[in-house]
Amino acid sequence: MKIVAVGSQDFVAGLRLAGVDEGFVVHNKQDADAKLSSLIKRDDVALILIEEGLTFEIPNFYDKYLKLKRPVVAVIPAGRAKEGARDYMSELIRRTVGVEVVIR
């Protein structure tokens, strides 16, 4: 099962360096919505990490993506994460794919 990142060039590059399986750079809400729609149909994707700024622009984001049981769609804040956000993301990744990740 794969972990996939969707967001800006910097966001995707950072997560790819951290070991995310695939990354897709999107430039606007239409690109992001279309990419998410295609990713949720894939059987090999367990977790989709999307840059927070894009989620505000996608109509009905919560209903379309966050309510899904599989794949899990997680919203990642851009910039430096706070301690609580790091713990949350580590736990989410551990529960989803069974791998413990330390986010610094």
N, C-alpha and C positions, 0 to 999 in steps of 0.2 A: 504494500500500500504506500502511496506517495503523499508527500507534503508539497503543496504548491503555493507560490507567492504571486500576488497580483498587486501591482502598484507602480510607483514612479521608478525611474532607472536606479536611483540610489537605494530605494527600499528593496527592490528585487535583487540588486547586486549584493547588498549586505546580507540578505537572507540566503542567497546562493552560497556566499562564502561561509555561512554558518552551517551549511549542510542541507538546505532545502533541495528537494529533488528537481523541481522545475520552477521557472519563474517567467512571468509574462508582464512586460511593460505595457501599460495603458496610459493614454494621454487625456482622456475625458470620460465622462460618465457613460456615454454610449459604448465606448470600447470596453469599459469595466463591466457593464451590465451584460454585454454580449459574451465576454470571456467567461464570466461567472456562469451564465446560462449553459455554455458548452461544457464547462468543467464539472458541473453537478451531474451531468449525464454519464460521466466516465466512471467505470467500475473500479479503476485502479487508483482513484484519488480518495484518500481518507481525511485529509485536512487541507483546507484552503485558508491561507493567511492573506487578508486584504488590508491595504493601507486605509486608516481611519478616514482621512479627508475625502476619499472617493465615496464612502458609504452615505454621506450626507446628501449627495447629489443624485443617488439612484432612487427612483420612485419605488415606494413599497419595499425597501431593502429588507426590513425586518421580516415581513410576511413571506417574501420570496426566498430568502436565504438563511436567516438565522433560526428559523423554526425547523430546518431540516435535521433529521436524525443522522443522515449520512449522505454526503460527506459533511463533516463539521466545518462551519465557516466561522473563523475567528477574526475579529477586528483588532488590528494592531495600531497603537498610536504612533504617529511619526515623531521622530526626534528621540530624545533620551527618555527611556522608560523609568517610571517610579518603581520603588521596591515592590509595592503591591501588584503592579502590573507584571513585573518579572515573575513573581511567585505564581500568579494566575496563569500566565502563558506556559510556564514549566509544567504545572499540574495538568493543564489542558492537553499538552503534547504527550505527557506520560499516559494519561487515560486513553487518548485516541490511538496512539501507535505503540504504546508499551515501552517507550524509551525515555529515560530520564535525561533532561536537558538542563544545563546550568546556563542561565542568561545573565551576563555581567553588565 
